[in-house]
Structure formats: C-alpha cells, structure tokens
Amino acid sequence: MAFPALATRLRTFLLGYSGTSLATGLQVVLLPWIAVSLMDLPALQLGWVQASVLLPNLLFLLFGGALADRFDSARVAALSCLGLALCHACLATFLLAYVPSLPLLLAYGMSLGVCAAFLQPARDNLVQRCTRPAAGSSAARVSESRVQHTVTWMMLAQYGGQAVGMVLASRFDQWGAELLLMIQIAVLCAAAIFFYAMRHLGPAPERSQQKLPLALLEGFSEVGKSRAISELVVLVGFNGLVHIGVFLVVLPLLADGYGRGAGYYATLQIAFIAGTVAATVVMLRRGQGERPGRGVLMCLLYSAALLIAISFGPTPFGLMLLCACWGAVAAASAALGKAIVQLLAPEQVRSRIISIYQLSLFGSAAVGALLAGAISEFAAPLTTLLWAGIFSLGAFVLAWLSGALRQLCIHQSEASES
C-alpha cells in the first residue's frame, strides 16, 4: 500500500473487522454447543436454533443495505456492533440465574440475526473507503487489483478473528458460557470504536436520496443488469442452502457422535478456519487472478468432492483434515465472490447489492439448516452429506454451461501513483 493515509484506513478497518469476526467465532461454537450439550436438543430443534440467527436476514438485510447507502456506513456498522454486544449481555445476565430454554435461545439467535443484518452490508461497504486514494493524491481511481487485495486482507481478518474466537470457545467446558459471552461483549465494543473512527478517514460514499421502497428495487434492478452478478447471487444462494446449512447442523451432530465433547467440535471449527487462513495467505501472495468467476465455479466442484468424501465416515483425525480442506475452498470462494461484487457493483448502490448477495447466502442458509435438521432427524447425518455432494456436482455442471461467471475477466490495472 503506497499511501500512508490508505494504510491507516485499512488498519483501522481490519481491527474492527477482526473484532466482529472474533465474536462470531465464539458464537458459532457457543450457541450450538449450548443447544447440544447443555440442553440435549434433537437435530430438528438444533436446526431451528441455528436458523434463528439466519432467518432475520430474510427480512432485514435489504433494509440494512439501503440504510448503509443512505447514511454513513461507519456509523451504521458501529451501532450494529453495540446492538450485538447488548444481545450477548442480556443472555449472560440471564444465564447467571436461570437454566437456558429453547425459546430463550431462539429469541437470542433472532436478536443476533437482526443486528448482523445491518452490520454486514455496512461493514463490507467500507472496503471501498479503504482503497480510495487519499485526498490530494494524483491517483485517479481505485484499481481492480487493489480492491481484490483489500478484500483478501478483509477475509484474512475475518478468518483469523474467527480462529481466535473458536480457540477461546474450545475452553467452554472449563470457563463456562458466561465468561465467553463477556469476551464477546468486550471485543464488539472495541470493534464499534474502530468502525466509528472511520467516519473521519476518507470521504464517505454518495448517499442515495430515493425513498426506501424504490431504493430496494433499484438494487435488484442493478443485479439484473449484470449476468455475472446475477449468476453469482444464485450460486451463493445454492452454497448457503446446501453447504452452510449442512455445516451448521450436520457437523455438530457428527462431533457429538464421536463423543469427544465441546473441545473436539471446536477443534473441527478451528481446522476449518485454519484452512481458510492458509488459503487467504496464499491468495495474498499470488493474487486472485483475472478470472475470479472461474475460480468460484471450481470451488463449487471441490466442495462437492469434499462433501462426498466426508459422507464415507472418516476417522476423527480424517474429519479434521477434510474440514481444513473445506475451509480452504470456502475461503477462496468467498474472497473471489466478494471481490467480484466490489468491482462490478456501481458505487451508489453497492451496499444494496452487497445486501442482496448476503441475503441470498444467509437467507438460503437458514432454509438449508432447517432442511439439514429435518433430513438428519430421519436419516443418518452422513446420508445428508452424500446428497449435498451430489446436488453440488449438478449445480457445478449447470453453472459451467451457463458461462457468465466462467467467461468473466478482470483486468489487473493499477492506478497511477505519482
């Protein structure tokens, strides 16, 4: 990064992003393990608990994107972090005196989902503020390679933060839920401070002046104008339905079946995150290339192969290795997909397109979690994985034949830096 001011913006953004990711890493282990270990919920109810975090995205993600386009994204992200901290504080206070119940976990999950729906588009929209040249510099525009590079750094902050959170969550049996919730509260408050500080770092994006209903429709209209973005939105919707849904429900069931406690489940999550970090570091060194769409499609093919491999019932150590490979593939797919959106989405509607992208991913993941829970209630979890792999192979063939992502080419131009 050539500009000192640019490095300052990026560093502030990454500190805030890693804080929210650390809290997420704690959450993805803490919430399902409370349901499975402390409450002994069956698979279908576990699916509802996991879906409760994702279902609010169906209602609020689009509003979150429109809000980030109309107001300062830094302030929206900071307020969303404080909302998440408040949710964790309420649960921690309740657990000090009462035993958790299914309605309590559902309410907690839905509250987290509402706050996350406003956080995600606002936080991701700050990428362009990090890459925009400093005021007074002669750089005319943001280069494609710089955006891709910043997105890769963002993904590294996300996966690194989640890894730290999962390492902390692995101490669940020793520390208890209350202390882990307090850690989440602290890091989210710190993240809010970093995001709020970005209101002074660089010009804010143009604000949309349209009324809210028209603003929402404008985002869908812009998605429809680009075949590549449209195909990407459909593809991430499939990933959410099949891959994230399976990951959220089937993986804790498999871990519980091995009988090794919360530590082993956290270890599987850490192995997944270790794979994401390794893949992201490789992408930082080698770049994303000029054909990110083709990379997204190949990641879908690799995911199908991994799901089928896990369905054969690996050993506990083998499952850890396959989870690491799965994490590497997921990281590459996510980084490539987010970079495509950042590069192709017009600035005035970028937050809304990001929210549509996220809605497709996490909205379908909520449905996928319910389906995975229902299927695993009547069939073995390994059977669920096998069918997920088969459907992924079919989706890869259809997306490859469509050609919009396969033919997408990003020219690696650089802005002048005189």
Secondary structure as GFF3:
##gff-version 3
##sequence-region A 1 418
A	DSSP	alpha_helix	4	33	.	.	.	ID=ss1
A	DSSP	pi_helix	34	38	.	.	.	ID=ss2
A	DSSP	alpha_helix	43	54	.	.	.	ID=ss3
A	DSSP	alpha_helix	56	70	.	.	.	ID=ss4
A	DSSP	alpha_helix	73	95	.	.	.	ID=ss5
A	DSSP	alpha_helix	102	131	.	.	.	ID=ss6
A	DSSP	alpha_helix	144	169	.	.	.	ID=ss7
A	DSSP	alpha_helix	172	175	.	.	.	ID=ss8
A	DSSP	alpha_helix	177	197	.	.	.	ID=ss9
A	DSSP	three_ten_helix	198	200	.	.	.	ID=ss10
A	DSSP	alpha_helix	212	225	.	.	.	ID=ss11
A	DSSP	alpha_helix	227	238	.	.	.	ID=ss12
A	DSSP	pi_helix	239	244	.	.	.	ID=ss13
A	DSSP	alpha_helix	245	258	.	.	.	ID=ss14
A	DSSP	alpha_helix	261	286	.	.	.	ID=ss15
A	DSSP	alpha_helix	292	310	.	.	.	ID=ss16
A	DSSP	alpha_helix	316	344	.	.	.	ID=ss17
A	DSSP	three_ten_helix	347	349	.	.	.	ID=ss18
A	DSSP	alpha_helix	350	358	.	.	.	ID=ss19
A	DSSP	pi_helix	359	363	.	.	.	ID=ss20
A	DSSP	alpha_helix	364	378	.	.	.	ID=ss21
A	DSSP	alpha_helix	381	402	.	.	.	ID=ss22
###
